Amino acid sequence: MGDESSDTRPVVRCEVVDGIATITLDSPANRNALSRALLAGLHVALDRAEQPDVRAIVLTHTAPAFCAGADLKERSSGPADSTPMVRAMQRLIEAPQPTIAAVQGPVRAGGIGLMASCDLVVVQPDVTFAFTEVRIGVAPAIISVPILQRCGWSKLAAPFLTGETFDAAAAKDLGLVTHVAADVPAAVRTLVDGVLLGAPNAVAATKRLLRGGSTWSEMQTLSEALFSSDEAREGMAAFAERRTPQWTTTSAPEA
């Protein structure tokens, strides 16, 4: 699934198996740079991934890189329009399903923004990162929104201002990465299995509150609505009866 390159090969694929949507950036020739075709394909894939039968979204890639950042050939030959990239990051953040980035290759510039828009980020120990924008005369402007939601500005100052390369351990210390694992697929599978143990509406509500900005009143309303929900009744009954709860996939409640 996704937009197609000149040789008709999809540059983004989406596969849904057992409630898990795996979106694969598949443009290795340009190291999965954020071309118009790749972003269009990503939006098509997200259209499928955001459907009610999906419980979690995994964003991954083909080798050699997760994402090299902006497609500089396209950016140098036409007017700048960041709308597709902004919307892609917003959709990863706002999707009711948890989003997990599975990273096994280098990430640069805008690719870090895409990665940071996911709720959970799993990377190999040898993955490297860099905010290279200042070295080509621009700034990490739009990607700073999701990144600063995750990270303190003082820790970002050196990598933002110098464009220096940093490793997975440093990325975890910054808060960009949640998990560093030698076996990324296995670590992602463990996280997905954990998500599937939770009730769909409860997981969606929990994802929303993680982003912050909620008031005591809003959280009280949400808590009371969830405790009165069919999911809570099933979950508490299953706990009392020492059995696995049987969840149904429905739209998430409003906070």
WOHU-V983097 format. One record per residue. N is the residue number from 1. RES is the residue in three letters. D_LAST is the distance of its C-alpha to the last C-alpha in Angstrom with 2 decimals. Layout:
# WOHU-V983097
N & RES & D_LAST
N & RES & D_LAST
This chain:
# WOHU-V983097
1 & MET & 32.51
2 & GLY & 32.42
3 & ASP & 34.73
4 & GLU & 38.33
5 & SER & 40.89
6 & SER & 44.42
7 & ASP & 45.63
8 & THR & 42.97
9 & ARG & 41.33
10 & PRO & 37.52
11 & VAL & 36.22
12 & VAL & 32.78
13 & ARG & 32.41
14 & CYS & 29.51
15 & GLU & 30.09
16 & VAL & 27.77
17 & VAL & 29.11
18 & ASP & 27.55
19 & GLY & 24.00
20 & ILE & 24.53
21 & ALA & 24.95
22 & THR & 27.50
23 & ILE & 27.95
24 & THR & 31.34
25 & LEU & 32.61
26 & ASP & 36.20
27 & SER & 38.31
28 & PRO & 40.60
29 & ALA & 43.32
30 & ASN & 41.36
31 & ARG & 39.37
32 & ASN & 36.17
33 & ALA & 36.26
34 & LEU & 33.56
35 & SER & 35.73
36 & ARG & 34.72
37 & ALA & 35.40
38 & LEU & 33.29
39 & LEU & 30.23
40 & ALA & 30.71
41 & GLY & 31.01
42 & LEU & 27.88
43 & HIS & 25.87
44 & VAL & 27.56
45 & ALA & 26.75
46 & LEU & 23.04
47 & ASP & 23.15
48 & ARG & 24.32
49 & ALA & 22.21
50 & GLU & 18.86
51 & GLN & 19.88
52 & PRO & 18.25
53 & ASP & 21.31
54 & VAL & 20.67
55 & ARG & 19.02
56 & ALA & 20.00
57 & ILE & 21.68
58 & VAL & 24.79
59 & LEU & 26.34
60 & THR & 30.02
61 & HIS & 33.40
62 & THR & 37.09
63 & ALA & 39.59
64 & PRO & 40.78
65 & ALA & 37.70
66 & PHE & 33.92
67 & CYS & 33.99
68 & ALA & 36.62
69 & GLY & 34.49
70 & ALA & 35.35
71 & ASP & 38.16
72 & LEU & 40.67
73 & LYS & 43.16
74 & GLU & 40.74
75 & ARG & 39.50
76 & SER & 43.13
77 & SER & 44.20
78 & GLY & 41.66
79 & PRO & 39.22
80 & ALA & 36.13
81 & ASP & 32.88
82 & SER & 29.99
83 & THR & 27.45
84 & PRO & 27.46
85 & MET & 27.00
86 & VAL & 24.20
87 & ARG & 22.34
88 & ALA & 23.09
89 & MET & 21.58
90 & GLN & 18.42
91 & ARG & 18.15
92 & LEU & 18.74
93 & ILE & 16.00
94 & GLU & 13.38
95 & ALA & 14.50
96 & PRO & 12.17
97 & GLN & 15.29
98 & PRO & 16.63
99 & THR & 19.49
100 & ILE & 22.74
101 & ALA & 25.72
102 & ALA & 29.05
103 & VAL & 31.66
104 & GLN & 35.39
105 & GLY & 37.00
106 & PRO & 37.11
107 & VAL & 34.27
108 & ARG & 35.07
109 & ALA & 33.49
110 & GLY & 30.90
111 & GLY & 30.71
112 & ILE & 29.24
113 & GLY & 26.46
114 & LEU & 25.74
115 & MET & 25.89
116 & ALA & 23.75
117 & SER & 20.90
118 & CYS & 20.62
119 & ASP & 18.59
120 & LEU & 21.80
121 & VAL & 25.32
122 & VAL & 28.42
123 & VAL & 31.82
124 & GLN & 35.47
125 & PRO & 37.39
126 & ASP & 39.69
127 & VAL & 37.11
128 & THR & 37.64
129 & PHE & 35.53
130 & ALA & 36.47
131 & PHE & 35.08
132 & THR & 38.21
133 & GLU & 37.21
134 & VAL & 39.46
135 & ARG & 42.41
136 & ILE & 42.32
137 & GLY & 41.73
138 & VAL & 37.98
139 & ALA & 34.90
140 & PRO & 31.77
141 & ALA & 29.82
142 & ILE & 26.91
143 & ILE & 26.52
144 & SER & 26.25
145 & VAL & 22.64
146 & PRO & 21.26
147 & ILE & 24.19
148 & LEU & 23.66
149 & GLN & 20.05
150 & ARG & 21.77
151 & CYS & 25.09
152 & GLY & 26.83
153 & TRP & 29.01
154 & SER & 32.17
155 & LYS & 32.27
156 & LEU & 31.81
157 & ALA & 34.60
158 & ALA & 37.51
159 & PRO & 36.21
160 & PHE & 34.84
161 & LEU & 38.05
162 & THR & 40.61
163 & GLY & 39.32
164 & GLU & 40.55
165 & THR & 39.91
166 & PHE & 38.04
167 & ASP & 37.56
168 & ALA & 34.85
169 & ALA & 35.30
170 & ALA & 34.83
171 & ALA & 31.73
172 & LYS & 30.21
173 & ASP & 31.28
174 & LEU & 29.64
175 & GLY & 26.29
176 & LEU & 26.59
177 & VAL & 27.24
178 & THR & 25.64
179 & HIS & 28.54
180 & VAL & 32.24
181 & ALA & 33.97
182 & ALA & 37.42
183 & ASP & 36.16
184 & VAL & 33.05
185 & PRO & 32.66
186 & ALA & 32.94
187 & ALA & 30.38
188 & VAL & 27.91
189 & ARG & 28.69
190 & THR & 27.97
191 & LEU & 24.50
192 & VAL & 23.83
193 & ASP & 25.17
194 & GLY & 22.81
195 & VAL & 19.75
196 & LEU & 21.25
197 & LEU & 21.50
198 & GLY & 17.76
199 & ALA & 15.73
200 & PRO & 14.39
201 & ASN & 10.83
202 & ALA & 10.82
203 & VAL & 12.45
204 & ALA & 10.13
205 & ALA & 7.09
206 & THR & 9.92
207 & LYS & 11.16
208 & ARG & 8.36
209 & LEU & 8.69
210 & LEU & 12.40
211 & ARG & 12.74
212 & GLY & 12.16
213 & GLY & 11.79
214 & SER & 9.01
215 & THR & 10.45
216 & TRP & 11.46
217 & SER & 10.10
218 & GLU & 6.44
219 & MET & 7.24
220 & GLN & 9.29
221 & THR & 7.06
222 & LEU & 5.06
223 & SER & 8.73
224 & GLU & 10.29
225 & ALA & 8.56
226 & LEU & 9.55
227 & PHE & 12.89
228 & SER & 13.57
229 & SER & 13.06
230 & ASP & 16.17
231 & GLU & 15.55
232 & ALA & 15.70
233 & ARG & 18.75
234 & GLU & 20.38
235 & GLY & 19.71
236 & MET & 21.13
237 & ALA & 23.95
238 & ALA & 24.86
239 & PHE & 24.99
240 & ALA & 27.24
241 & GLU & 29.37
242 & ARG & 29.63
243 & ARG & 28.74
244 & THR & 26.45
245 & PRO & 23.26
246 & GLN & 23.29
247 & TRP & 20.03
248 & THR & 19.53
249 & THR & 17.78
250 & THR & 15.25
251 & SER & 12.46
252 & ALA & 9.16
253 & PRO & 6.44
254 & GLU & 3.78
255 & ALA & 0.00
